[in-house]
């Protein structure tokens, strides 16, 4: 084989492998189970959490999804949105520490939601919506551990928590970040720091936060994809240059 053809093959192989690696990395980021929005205000009321479950298996379908809600920092007033083709089973647990609210003392809260009966096939995802009455105000984040069961019996445990200073876990749990309540300024110029008004304001702004996060993730993926294509083009350009140089040398 001539040196020119060898150079072309090597350049093309490098470009193809680099592009494939970049695109695979971008796709892997979207294979995780995630919660949307990713941020809510502490103590927010009357909101909705959406659990997005993509199918990452080529030869099996997702047939069961289990979401575990923490009981040390309970989510109160949980309601499940009916999902066509799926049956939801809600499990409640007695709280070790009852929660006092304006409506009374809460002694039980939902600890697990299990969806069965449906199928998420390869290349598809499913959104599961959960409404809540009130989020906790005594923690900075909620780790919402999730189990994803496939038709072949394989179970992916999305339960790993990111350690401080560590990298991204292989199977990260969906995490809801809880931010400080924002005070509102009334018409009289006084700041209202009551949990009701602050929570309502934060709840209404949460979808915008989720949109920004999703947009940022999409932009990152597109950027990675474009980077891979650029590398491929550069590889082909290098090969073309080598071919032209070889022809010039032969003509001399």
C-alpha positions in Angstrom: 0.0 0.0 0.0 1.4 3.5 -0.9 2.4 5.9 1.8 -0.4 8.3 0.6 -3.1 5.8 1.0 -1.7 4.8 4.4 -1.8 8.4 5.6 -5.4 8.8 4.3 -6.5 5.6 6.1 -4.9 6.7 9.4 -6.3 10.2 9.2 -9.8 9.0 8.5 -9.6 6.4 11.3 -8.5 9.1 13.8 -11.3 11.4 12.7 -14.0 8.7 12.9 -12.9 7.4 16.4 -12.7 11.0 17.8 -16.1 11.9 16.5 -17.7 8.7 17.7 -16.1 9.2 21.2 -17.4 12.8 21.5 -20.9 11.9 20.4 -21.0 8.8 22.7 -20.0 11.1 25.6 -22.8 13.5 24.8 -25.3 10.7 24.5 -24.3 9.1 27.8 -25.2 12.3 29.6 -28.8 11.9 28.5 -29.1 8.3 29.5 -29.5 9.1 33.2 -32.8 9.4 35.1 -33.2 13.0 36.0 -35.7 15.3 37.9 -37.1 18.5 36.5 -36.9 21.3 37.4 -33.5 20.7 39.1 -34.1 23.6 41.5 -36.9 24.7 43.8 -37.0 27.1 46.7 -37.0 25.7 50.2 -40.5 25.2 51.5 -42.0 25.7 48.1 -45.7 24.8 47.8 -48.0 23.5 45.2 -45.5 22.5 42.6 -44.7 19.6 40.2 -41.6 17.3 39.9 -41.1 15.5 36.6 -39.0 12.4 36.6 -37.6 11.8 33.1 -36.7 8.1 32.4 -34.9 7.3 29.2 -34.3 3.8 28.0 -30.6 3.1 27.6 -30.8 -0.6 26.6 -30.7 -1.7 22.9 -32.5 -5.0 23.4 -34.8 -4.5 26.4 -37.6 -2.1 27.4 -38.1 -0.4 30.8 -41.1 -2.0 32.5 -40.8 -0.7 36.1 -39.7 2.6 37.7 -39.4 3.1 41.5 -38.7 6.5 43.0 -37.8 6.8 46.7 -38.6 10.0 48.5 -36.6 10.8 51.7 -38.5 10.7 55.0 -35.9 12.5 57.1 -36.8 15.6 55.0 -40.2 14.6 53.7 -42.1 15.9 50.7 -45.6 16.6 51.8 -48.9 16.2 50.0 -47.7 14.0 47.2 -50.1 13.3 44.3 -49.3 11.2 41.3 -50.5 12.2 37.8 -52.3 9.4 35.9 -50.0 8.1 33.2 -51.5 6.2 30.2 -50.4 2.6 30.2 -48.9 2.8 33.6 -50.2 1.9 37.1 -48.8 3.9 40.1 -48.5 2.4 43.6 -47.9 4.9 46.4 -46.3 3.8 49.7 -46.5 6.0 52.8 -44.3 5.8 55.9 -44.7 7.0 59.4 -42.3 9.9 60.1 -39.9 9.6 63.0 -40.2 13.4 63.4 -43.7 14.8 62.7 -43.9 18.0 60.6 -45.9 20.9 61.9 -47.8 22.9 59.2 -50.5 25.6 59.1 -53.0 22.8 58.5 -51.9 20.6 61.4 -49.2 18.1 62.3 -48.2 15.6 59.6 -47.2 12.2 60.9 -47.0 10.3 57.5 -45.5 11.0 54.1 -45.0 9.2 50.8 -41.7 7.3 50.8 -42.0 5.4 47.5 -43.8 5.6 44.1 -43.7 2.6 41.8 -44.9 2.7 38.2 -45.6 -0.6 36.3 -47.5 -1.9 33.4 -46.0 0.3 30.6 -43.0 0.1 28.4 -40.3 2.5 27.5 -38.6 1.2 24.4 -35.1 1.8 22.9 -34.7 5.4 21.8 -37.6 6.6 23.9 -38.2 8.2 27.3 -41.1 8.7 29.6 -42.0 11.6 31.9 -43.6 10.8 35.3 -45.2 13.8 37.0 -45.6 14.1 40.7 -47.4 17.0 42.4 -46.4 18.1 45.9 -48.0 20.3 48.6 -44.8 21.4 50.2 -41.1 20.8 50.0 -38.9 20.7 53.1 -37.2 23.9 54.2 -34.5 22.4 56.4 -32.1 20.9 53.8 -30.2 22.1 50.7 -31.0 19.2 48.4 -33.0 16.0 48.1 -31.5 12.8 46.7 -34.4 11.1 44.9 -33.0 7.6 44.5 -34.6 5.6 41.6 -34.6 2.0 40.4 -35.2 1.2 36.7 -36.1 -2.3 35.8 -35.9 -3.7 32.3 -37.8 -6.5 30.5 -34.8 -8.8 30.6 -34.6 -8.6 34.4 -31.7 -6.1 34.6 -32.1 -3.4 37.3 -30.2 -0.1 37.1 -29.9 1.5 40.5 -29.8 5.3 40.1 -28.7 5.8 43.8 -25.2 7.1 43.8 -24.6 10.5 45.3 -21.9 12.8 44.1 -19.1 13.2 46.7 -17.6 16.6 47.4 -14.6 17.1 45.1 -15.3 13.9 43.3 -16.4 13.2 39.7 -19.7 12.3 38.3 -20.9 8.9 39.6 -21.7 6.1 37.1 -25.3 5.8 38.2 -26.1 9.2 39.8 -29.4 9.6 41.8 -31.6 12.5 40.6 -31.0 15.5 42.8 -33.3 18.3 43.6 -31.5 21.4 44.8 -33.3 23.6 47.3 -32.4 27.3 47.4 -32.9 30.0 50.0 -36.3 31.6 49.8 -36.4 35.0 48.1 -38.0 37.9 50.0 -40.6 39.9 48.1 -41.0 43.7 48.4 -44.6 44.8 48.8 -46.3 48.0 47.7 -45.5 49.6 51.0 -41.8 49.0 50.4 -41.4 46.4 53.2 -39.8 43.0 52.6 -42.1 40.0 53.1 -40.0 37.0 54.2 -43.1 34.8 55.0 -42.8 31.2 53.7 -46.0 31.4 51.8 -45.3 34.3 49.5 -41.6 33.4 49.1 -42.4 29.8 48.2 -45.1 30.8 45.7 -42.7 33.2 44.0 -40.0 30.5 43.9 -42.4 27.9 42.7 -43.6 30.0 39.8 -40.1 30.7 38.7 -38.9 27.1 38.9 -40.1 26.1 35.4 -37.9 28.9 34.0 -34.9 27.5 35.9 -35.6 24.1 34.5 -35.8 25.5 31.0 -32.5 27.2 31.5 -30.9 24.0 32.8 -32.3 21.9 30.0 -31.3 24.5 27.4 -27.8 24.4 28.9 -27.6 20.6 28.7 -28.8 20.7 25.1 -26.3 23.4 24.2 -23.5 21.3 25.7 -24.5 18.2 23.8 -24.7 20.2 20.5 -21.4 21.7 21.3 -19.8 18.3 21.8 -21.4 17.0 18.6 -20.1 20.0 16.6 -16.6 19.6 18.1 -16.6 16.0 16.9 -17.6 17.0 13.4 -14.9 19.7 13.4 -12.3 17.2 14.4 -13.5 14.9 11.6 -13.2 17.7 9.0 -9.7 18.6 10.2 -8.7 15.0 9.9 -9.9 14.8 6.3 -8.3 18.1 5.6 -5.0 16.8 6.9 -5.3 13.7 4.7 -6.0 15.9 1.7 -3.0 17.9 2.4 -0.9 14.8 2.7 -2.3 13.5 -0.6 -1.5 16.8 -2.4 2.0 16.9 -1.0 2.6 13.3 -2.1 1.5 14.1 -5.6 3.7 17.1 -5.7 6.7 15.1 -4.6 6.1 12.5 -7.3 5.7 15.1 -10.1 9.1 16.6 -9.1 
